Amino acid sequence: MAQQRSGGIGKQKISRRQFLTLSWWGLAGFLLSGLGGFTIWSLWPTKKSAFSQTVVLGGIPCILGPGKVAGNVNDLKVGDVAEVNKECFFVVRTETGILTLYNKCPHLGCAVPWKPGLPARLEEPDILTPTNGLGRFHCPCHGSQYDRLGVIREGPAPRPMDYFDPEDITIDEAGNIVVDTSKPVKRSSFDKETQVKRYPDQVKEV
């Protein structure tokens, strides 16, 4: 009578080398799947926006165009940041004039709110310094952080927040501000000589 082999029929032993090879492939697959998931997450905005003249940012539609009334410069102190209600931009008062910033994140187009209670991002000595050391733009989608002049300080955004050309801004003798938001301008850094609308002589600098 033939003896039955122990361990049953059809079972094969896996060598130590084969086990290590399978383990390495499994680990590589796990890491690649995780990397793929992170890449998809980083490229997928949690807030949608349209890239036309009619824009929806943070659930608020706004139409970019001329004649956007942005308040009065005399109501702002140097360093103040004012959001222009439902118009998707901010007015920042500097020592010499005003800077207007488009609130669409350059990363993937999410609405970037101003957070006055968060610590300011002021890594460069020539950046406008607020008296209380607070305030920054903080994108809620992927965490890009900007100082009050819209300069990127941390996060995936590739450049500073866009601005509106000073030639498209008018400040009358009473200090009233009107902005043409038809053409947001890209930039790589902050330049007070080309990006800030200077006050008229009649406007008091405070």
Beta strands, then each sheet from edge to edge (+ up, - down):
strand 1: 54-57
strand 2: 60-63
strand 3: 68-72
strand 4: 81-84
strand 5: 89-93
strand 6: 97-102
strand 7: 114-119
strand 8: 134-138
strand 9: 145-146
strand 10: 152-154
strand 11: 163-164
strand 12: 169-171
strand 13: 176-179
strand 14: 184-185
strand 15: 197-198
sheet 1: 1+ 2-
sheet 2: 3+ 13- 12+
sheet 3: 4+ 5- 6+ 15-
sheet 4: 7+ 8- 9+ 10-
sheet 5: 11+ 14-
end
